[in-house]
């Protein structure tokens, strides 16, 4: 446990990347969208959700990649085992996702209380997935942030185990699998059936994503054991 804590502290030697930059990105995205709504309130209101919150989630993917892709060699040079490094990094990601989810939930509450920050903007209220009670907003935000951080860690692991070509192949395999799946559904004319099958509530979708997080964490722990630096 102490080693896991030390790994988390190792990442936070440069705290701005993990603790500050995600919120700066969020603030910049919010400012741009608020200006658009303030100047063109009628047109903007008709467009629905801003989509600006996506930047915050994407940055969690970026810091997940960085946590393994850039920092793993020096961490191992300090004598930390691969398993301990991975576990400590994953726990840091979970803690950041937990705090991030709470922050987004609080900001969403302010958005509701101010009727969209005074301009009718739905920045933190995303239709279907982030527009329910506060506890579901927190849980969904937490799970999605943890998922993206863990997914980012996978890219770092693949890089150190199989190199640049491995990363390219990793991306290619995912793209190929997605294309095959879409073509299979299209050729079978199964879009209506697929829609009924995946007609999940926000809570149901959160549960599916939580299961995926656990699978990624377990797979990453097994894969990093053979990574070379």
MODELLER restraints for C-alpha pairs under 7 A, 6 or more apart:
rsr = mdl.restraints
at = mdl.atoms
rsr.add(forms.Gaussian(group=physical.xy_distance, feature=features.Distance(at['CA:3:A'], at['CA:84:A']), mean=6.70, stdev=0.5))
rsr.add(forms.Gaussian(group=physical.xy_distance, feature=features.Distance(at['CA:4:A'], at['CA:84:A']), mean=5.99, stdev=0.5))
rsr.add(forms.Gaussian(group=physical.xy_distance, feature=features.Distance(at['CA:4:A'], at['CA:85:A']), mean=6.91, stdev=0.5))
rsr.add(forms.Gaussian(group=physical.xy_distance, feature=features.Distance(at['CA:4:A'], at['CA:87:A']), mean=6.41, stdev=0.5))
rsr.add(forms.Gaussian(group=physical.xy_distance, feature=features.Distance(at['CA:4:A'], at['CA:88:A']), mean=3.97, stdev=0.5))
rsr.add(forms.Gaussian(group=physical.xy_distance, feature=features.Distance(at['CA:5:A'], at['CA:88:A']), mean=6.28, stdev=0.5))
rsr.add(forms.Gaussian(group=physical.xy_distance, feature=features.Distance(at['CA:7:A'], at['CA:85:A']), mean=6.05, stdev=0.5))
rsr.add(forms.Gaussian(group=physical.xy_distance, feature=features.Distance(at['CA:7:A'], at['CA:88:A']), mean=5.23, stdev=0.5))
rsr.add(forms.Gaussian(group=physical.xy_distance, feature=features.Distance(at['CA:7:A'], at['CA:89:A']), mean=6.50, stdev=0.5))
rsr.add(forms.Gaussian(group=physical.xy_distance, feature=features.Distance(at['CA:8:A'], at['CA:88:A']), mean=5.60, stdev=0.5))
rsr.add(forms.Gaussian(group=physical.xy_distance, feature=features.Distance(at['CA:8:A'], at['CA:89:A']), mean=5.91, stdev=0.5))
rsr.add(forms.Gaussian(group=physical.xy_distance, feature=features.Distance(at['CA:8:A'], at['CA:92:A']), mean=5.58, stdev=0.5))
rsr.add(forms.Gaussian(group=physical.xy_distance, feature=features.Distance(at['CA:18:A'], at['CA:63:A']), mean=6.80, stdev=0.5))
rsr.add(forms.Gaussian(group=physical.xy_distance, feature=features.Distance(at['CA:22:A'], at['CA:56:A']), mean=5.84, stdev=0.5))
rsr.add(forms.Gaussian(group=physical.xy_distance, feature=features.Distance(at['CA:22:A'], at['CA:59:A']), mean=6.04, stdev=0.5))
rsr.add(forms.Gaussian(group=physical.xy_distance, feature=features.Distance(at['CA:25:A'], at['CA:55:A']), mean=6.76, stdev=0.5))
rsr.add(forms.Gaussian(group=physical.xy_distance, feature=features.Distance(at['CA:25:A'], at['CA:56:A']), mean=6.37, stdev=0.5))
rsr.add(forms.Gaussian(group=physical.xy_distance, feature=features.Distance(at['CA:26:A'], at['CA:53:A']), mean=6.82, stdev=0.5))
rsr.add(forms.Gaussian(group=physical.xy_distance, feature=features.Distance(at['CA:26:A'], at['CA:55:A']), mean=6.54, stdev=0.5))
rsr.add(forms.Gaussian(group=physical.xy_distance, feature=features.Distance(at['CA:26:A'], at['CA:56:A']), mean=5.34, stdev=0.5))
rsr.add(forms.Gaussian(group=physical.xy_distance, feature=features.Distance(at['CA:29:A'], at['CA:52:A']), mean=5.64, stdev=0.5))
rsr.add(forms.Gaussian(group=physical.xy_distance, feature=features.Distance(at['CA:30:A'], at['CA:52:A']), mean=6.65, stdev=0.5))
rsr.add(forms.Gaussian(group=physical.xy_distance, feature=features.Distance(at['CA:33:A'], at['CA:50:A']), mean=6.94, stdev=0.5))
rsr.add(forms.Gaussian(group=physical.xy_distance, feature=features.Distance(at['CA:33:A'], at['CA:52:A']), mean=6.98, stdev=0.5))
rsr.add(forms.Gaussian(group=physical.xy_distance, feature=features.Distance(at['CA:37:A'], at['CA:44:A']), mean=5.53, stdev=0.5))
rsr.add(forms.Gaussian(group=physical.xy_distance, feature=features.Distance(at['CA:37:A'], at['CA:119:A']), mean=6.14, stdev=0.5))
rsr.add(forms.Gaussian(group=physical.xy_distance, feature=features.Distance(at['CA:37:A'], at['CA:121:A']), mean=6.52, stdev=0.5))
rsr.add(forms.Gaussian(group=physical.xy_distance, feature=features.Distance(at['CA:38:A'], at['CA:119:A']), mean=5.77, stdev=0.5))
rsr.add(forms.Gaussian(group=physical.xy_distance, feature=features.Distance(at['CA:41:A'], at['CA:119:A']), mean=6.42, stdev=0.5))
rsr.add(forms.Gaussian(group=physical.xy_distance, feature=features.Distance(at['CA:45:A'], at['CA:120:A']), mean=6.64, stdev=0.5))
rsr.add(forms.Gaussian(group=physical.xy_distance, feature=features.Distance(at['CA:45:A'], at['CA:121:A']), mean=6.88, stdev=0.5))
rsr.add(forms.Gaussian(group=physical.xy_distance, feature=features.Distance(at['CA:49:A'], at['CA:122:A']), mean=5.36, stdev=0.5))
rsr.add(forms.Gaussian(group=physical.xy_distance, feature=features.Distance(at['CA:49:A'], at['CA:123:A']), mean=6.37, stdev=0.5))
rsr.add(forms.Gaussian(group=physical.xy_distance, feature=features.Distance(at['CA:49:A'], at['CA:126:A']), mean=6.13, stdev=0.5))
rsr.add(forms.Gaussian(group=physical.xy_distance, feature=features.Distance(at['CA:50:A'], at['CA:122:A']), mean=6.46, stdev=0.5))
rsr.add(forms.Gaussian(group=physical.xy_distance, feature=features.Distance(at['CA:50:A'], at['CA:123:A']), mean=5.65, stdev=0.5))
rsr.add(forms.Gaussian(group=physical.xy_distance, feature=features.Distance(at['CA:51:A'], at['CA:123:A']), mean=6.99, stdev=0.5))
rsr.add(forms.Gaussian(group=physical.xy_distance, feature=features.Distance(at['CA:52:A'], at['CA:123:A']), mean=6.51, stdev=0.5))
rsr.add(forms.Gaussian(group=physical.xy_distance, feature=features.Distance(at['CA:53:A'], at['CA:123:A']), mean=6.44, stdev=0.5))
rsr.add(forms.Gaussian(group=physical.xy_distance, feature=features.Distance(at['CA:53:A'], at['CA:124:A']), mean=6.59, stdev=0.5))
rsr.add(forms.Gaussian(group=physical.xy_distance, feature=features.Distance(at['CA:57:A'], at['CA:145:A']), mean=6.13, stdev=0.5))
rsr.add(forms.Gaussian(group=physical.xy_distance, feature=features.Distance(at['CA:60:A'], at['CA:145:A']), mean=6.39, stdev=0.5))
rsr.add(forms.Gaussian(group=physical.xy_distance, feature=features.Distance(at['CA:60:A'], at['CA:148:A']), mean=6.04, stdev=0.5))
rsr.add(forms.Gaussian(group=physical.xy_distance, feature=features.Distance(at['CA:60:A'], at['CA:149:A']), mean=5.28, stdev=0.5))
rsr.add(forms.Gaussian(group=physical.xy_distance, feature=features.Distance(at['CA:61:A'], at['CA:148:A']), mean=4.80, stdev=0.5))
rsr.add(forms.Gaussian(group=physical.xy_distance, feature=features.Distance(at['CA:61:A'], at['CA:149:A']), mean=4.88, stdev=0.5))
rsr.add(forms.Gaussian(group=physical.xy_distance, feature=features.Distance(at['CA:61:A'], at['CA:151:A']), mean=6.81, stdev=0.5))
rsr.add(forms.Gaussian(group=physical.xy_distance, feature=features.Distance(at['CA:61:A'], at['CA:152:A']), mean=4.79, stdev=0.5))
rsr.add(forms.Gaussian(group=physical.xy_distance, feature=features.Distance(at['CA:62:A'], at['CA:152:A']), mean=6.42, stdev=0.5))
rsr.add(forms.Gaussian(group=physical.xy_distance, feature=features.Distance(at['CA:63:A'], at['CA:149:A']), mean=6.89, stdev=0.5))
rsr.add(forms.Gaussian(group=physical.xy_distance, feature=features.Distance(at['CA:64:A'], at['CA:149:A']), mean=4.33, stdev=0.5))
rsr.add(forms.Gaussian(group=physical.xy_distance, feature=features.Distance(at['CA:64:A'], at['CA:150:A']), mean=6.27, stdev=0.5))
rsr.add(forms.Gaussian(group=physical.xy_distance, feature=features.Distance(at['CA:64:A'], at['CA:152:A']), mean=4.28, stdev=0.5))
rsr.add(forms.Gaussian(group=physical.xy_distance, feature=features.Distance(at['CA:64:A'], at['CA:153:A']), mean=4.80, stdev=0.5))
rsr.add(forms.Gaussian(group=physical.xy_distance, feature=features.Distance(at['CA:65:A'], at['CA:152:A']), mean=4.21, stdev=0.5))
rsr.add(forms.Gaussian(group=physical.xy_distance, feature=features.Distance(at['CA:65:A'], at['CA:153:A']), mean=4.85, stdev=0.5))
rsr.add(forms.Gaussian(group=physical.xy_distance, feature=features.Distance(at['CA:65:A'], at['CA:155:A']), mean=5.92, stdev=0.5))
rsr.add(forms.Gaussian(group=physical.xy_distance, feature=features.Distance(at['CA:65:A'], at['CA:156:A']), mean=5.27, stdev=0.5))
rsr.add(forms.Gaussian(group=physical.xy_distance, feature=features.Distance(at['CA:67:A'], at['CA:153:A']), mean=6.71, stdev=0.5))
rsr.add(forms.Gaussian(group=physical.xy_distance, feature=features.Distance(at['CA:68:A'], at['CA:153:A']), mean=5.76, stdev=0.5))
rsr.add(forms.Gaussian(group=physical.xy_distance, feature=features.Distance(at['CA:68:A'], at['CA:156:A']), mean=4.76, stdev=0.5))
rsr.add(forms.Gaussian(group=physical.xy_distance, feature=features.Distance(at['CA:68:A'], at['CA:157:A']), mean=6.46, stdev=0.5))
rsr.add(forms.Gaussian(group=physical.xy_distance, feature=features.Distance(at['CA:69:A'], at['CA:156:A']), mean=3.98, stdev=0.5))
rsr.add(forms.Gaussian(group=physical.xy_distance, feature=features.Distance(at['CA:69:A'], at['CA:157:A']), mean=6.95, stdev=0.5))
rsr.add(forms.Gaussian(group=physical.xy_distance, feature=features.Distance(at['CA:69:A'], at['CA:159:A']), mean=6.89, stdev=0.5))
rsr.add(forms.Gaussian(group=physical.xy_distance, feature=features.Distance(at['CA:73:A'], at['CA:229:A']), mean=5.73, stdev=0.5))
rsr.add(forms.Gaussian(group=physical.xy_distance, feature=features.Distance(at['CA:76:A'], at['CA:82:A']), mean=6.96, stdev=0.5))
rsr.add(forms.Gaussian(group=physical.xy_distance, feature=features.Distance(at['CA:82:A'], at['CA:224:A']), mean=6.55, stdev=0.5))
rsr.add(forms.Gaussian(group=physical.xy_distance, feature=features.Distance(at['CA:82:A'], at['CA:225:A']), mean=5.96, stdev=0.5))
rsr.add(forms.Gaussian(group=physical.xy_distance, feature=features.Distance(at['CA:83:A'], at['CA:221:A']), mean=6.55, stdev=0.5))
rsr.add(forms.Gaussian(group=physical.xy_distance, feature=features.Distance(at['CA:83:A'], at['CA:225:A']), mean=6.62, stdev=0.5))
rsr.add(forms.Gaussian(group=physical.xy_distance, feature=features.Distance(at['CA:86:A'], at['CA:221:A']), mean=6.62, stdev=0.5))
rsr.add(forms.Gaussian(group=physical.xy_distance, feature=features.Distance(at['CA:93:A'], at['CA:146:A']), mean=6.31, stdev=0.5))
rsr.add(forms.Gaussian(group=physical.xy_distance, feature=features.Distance(at['CA:93:A'], at['CA:149:A']), mean=6.14, stdev=0.5))
rsr.add(forms.Gaussian(group=physical.xy_distance, feature=features.Distance(at['CA:94:A'], at['CA:146:A']), mean=5.61, stdev=0.5))
rsr.add(forms.Gaussian(group=physical.xy_distance, feature=features.Distance(at['CA:97:A'], at['CA:142:A']), mean=5.00, stdev=0.5))
rsr.add(forms.Gaussian(group=physical.xy_distance, feature=features.Distance(at['CA:97:A'], at['CA:145:A']), mean=5.16, stdev=0.5))
rsr.add(forms.Gaussian(group=physical.xy_distance, feature=features.Distance(at['CA:97:A'], at['CA:146:A']), mean=5.34, stdev=0.5))
rsr.add(forms.Gaussian(group=physical.xy_distance, feature=features.Distance(at['CA:98:A'], at['CA:142:A']), mean=5.25, stdev=0.5))
rsr.add(forms.Gaussian(group=physical.xy_distance, feature=features.Distance(at['CA:100:A'], at['CA:142:A']), mean=6.91, stdev=0.5))
rsr.add(forms.Gaussian(group=physical.xy_distance, feature=features.Distance(at['CA:101:A'], at['CA:138:A']), mean=4.88, stdev=0.5))
rsr.add(forms.Gaussian(group=physical.xy_distance, feature=features.Distance(at['CA:101:A'], at['CA:141:A']), mean=4.81, stdev=0.5))
rsr.add(forms.Gaussian(group=physical.xy_distance, feature=features.Distance(at['CA:101:A'], at['CA:142:A']), mean=4.70, stdev=0.5))
rsr.add(forms.Gaussian(group=physical.xy_distance, feature=features.Distance(at['CA:102:A'], at['CA:138:A']), mean=5.74, stdev=0.5))
rsr.add(forms.Gaussian(group=physical.xy_distance, feature=features.Distance(at['CA:104:A'], at['CA:124:A']), mean=6.99, stdev=0.5))
rsr.add(forms.Gaussian(group=physical.xy_distance, feature=features.Distance(at['CA:105:A'], at['CA:134:A']), mean=6.18, stdev=0.5))
rsr.add(forms.Gaussian(group=physical.xy_distance, feature=features.Distance(at['CA:105:A'], at['CA:137:A']), mean=6.07, stdev=0.5))
rsr.add(forms.Gaussian(group=physical.xy_distance, feature=features.Distance(at['CA:105:A'], at['CA:138:A']), mean=5.50, stdev=0.5))
rsr.add(forms.Gaussian(group=physical.xy_distance, feature=features.Distance(at['CA:107:A'], at['CA:124:A']), mean=6.97, stdev=0.5))
rsr.add(forms.Gaussian(group=physical.xy_distance, feature=features.Distance(at['CA:108:A'], at['CA:124:A']), mean=5.10, stdev=0.5))
rsr.add(forms.Gaussian(group=physical.xy_distance, feature=features.Distance(at['CA:108:A'], at['CA:125:A']), mean=6.39, stdev=0.5))
rsr.add(forms.Gaussian(group=physical.xy_distance, feature=features.Distance(at['CA:111:A'], at['CA:117:A']), mean=5.53, stdev=0.5))
rsr.add(forms.Gaussian(group=physical.xy_distance, feature=features.Distance(at['CA:116:A'], at['CA:122:A']), mean=5.75, stdev=0.5))
rsr.add(forms.Gaussian(group=physical.xy_distance, feature=features.Distance(at['CA:125:A'], at['CA:131:A']), mean=5.01, stdev=0.5))
rsr.add(forms.Gaussian(group=physical.xy_distance, feature=features.Distance(at['CA:128:A'], at['CA:202:A']), mean=6.26, stdev=0.5))
rsr.add(forms.Gaussian(group=physical.xy_distance, feature=features.Distance(at['CA:129:A'], at['CA:202:A']), mean=5.09, stdev=0.5))
rsr.add(forms.Gaussian(group=physical.xy_distance, feature=features.Distance(at['CA:130:A'], at['CA:137:A']), mean=5.20, stdev=0.5))
rsr.add(forms.Gaussian(group=physical.xy_distance, feature=features.Distance(at['CA:131:A'], at['CA:137:A']), mean=6.93, stdev=0.5))
rsr.add(forms.Gaussian(group=physical.xy_distance, feature=features.Distance(at['CA:140:A'], at['CA:206:A']), mean=5.52, stdev=0.5))
rsr.add(forms.Gaussian(group=physical.xy_distance, feature=features.Distance(at['CA:143:A'], at['CA:206:A']), mean=6.78, stdev=0.5))
rsr.add(forms.Gaussian(group=physical.xy_distance, feature=features.Distance(at['CA:143:A'], at['CA:209:A']), mean=6.76, stdev=0.5))
rsr.add(forms.Gaussian(group=physical.xy_distance, feature=features.Distance(at['CA:143:A'], at['CA:210:A']), mean=5.84, stdev=0.5))
rsr.add(forms.Gaussian(group=physical.xy_distance, feature=features.Distance(at['CA:147:A'], at['CA:213:A']), mean=5.18, stdev=0.5))
rsr.add(forms.Gaussian(group=physical.xy_distance, feature=features.Distance(at['CA:150:A'], at['CA:216:A']), mean=6.65, stdev=0.5))
rsr.add(forms.Gaussian(group=physical.xy_distance, feature=features.Distance(at['CA:150:A'], at['CA:217:A']), mean=6.65, stdev=0.5))
rsr.add(forms.Gaussian(group=physical.xy_distance, feature=features.Distance(at['CA:154:A'], at['CA:220:A']), mean=6.22, stdev=0.5))
rsr.add(forms.Gaussian(group=physical.xy_distance, feature=features.Distance(at['CA:155:A'], at['CA:167:A']), mean=6.70, stdev=0.5))
rsr.add(forms.Gaussian(group=physical.xy_distance, feature=features.Distance(at['CA:157:A'], at['CA:224:A']), mean=5.84, stdev=0.5))
rsr.add(forms.Gaussian(group=physical.xy_distance, feature=features.Distance(at['CA:157:A'], at['CA:227:A']), mean=6.74, stdev=0.5))
rsr.add(forms.Gaussian(group=physical.xy_distance, feature=features.Distance(at['CA:158:A'], at['CA:166:A']), mean=6.27, stdev=0.5))
rsr.add(forms.Gaussian(group=physical.xy_distance, feature=features.Distance(at['CA:158:A'], at['CA:167:A']), mean=5.99, stdev=0.5))
rsr.add(forms.Gaussian(group=physical.xy_distance, feature=features.Distance(at['CA:159:A'], at['CA:166:A']), mean=6.35, stdev=0.5))
rsr.add(forms.Gaussian(group=physical.xy_distance, feature=features.Distance(at['CA:159:A'], at['CA:167:A']), mean=5.71, stdev=0.5))
rsr.add(forms.Gaussian(group=physical.xy_distance, feature=features.Distance(at['CA:160:A'], at['CA:227:A']), mean=5.54, stdev=0.5))
rsr.add(forms.Gaussian(group=physical.xy_distance, feature=features.Distance(at['CA:160:A'], at['CA:228:A']), mean=5.81, stdev=0.5))
rsr.add(forms.Gaussian(group=physical.xy_distance, feature=features.Distance(at['CA:160:A'], at['CA:229:A']), mean=6.09, stdev=0.5))
rsr.add(forms.Gaussian(group=physical.xy_distance, feature=features.Distance(at['CA:161:A'], at['CA:226:A']), mean=6.78, stdev=0.5))
rsr.add(forms.Gaussian(group=physical.xy_distance, feature=features.Distance(at['CA:161:A'], at['CA:227:A']), mean=4.22, stdev=0.5))
rsr.add(forms.Gaussian(group=physical.xy_distance, feature=features.Distance(at['CA:161:A'], at['CA:228:A']), mean=5.70, stdev=0.5))
rsr.add(forms.Gaussian(group=physical.xy_distance, feature=features.Distance(at['CA:185:A'], at['CA:191:A']), mean=6.32, stdev=0.5))
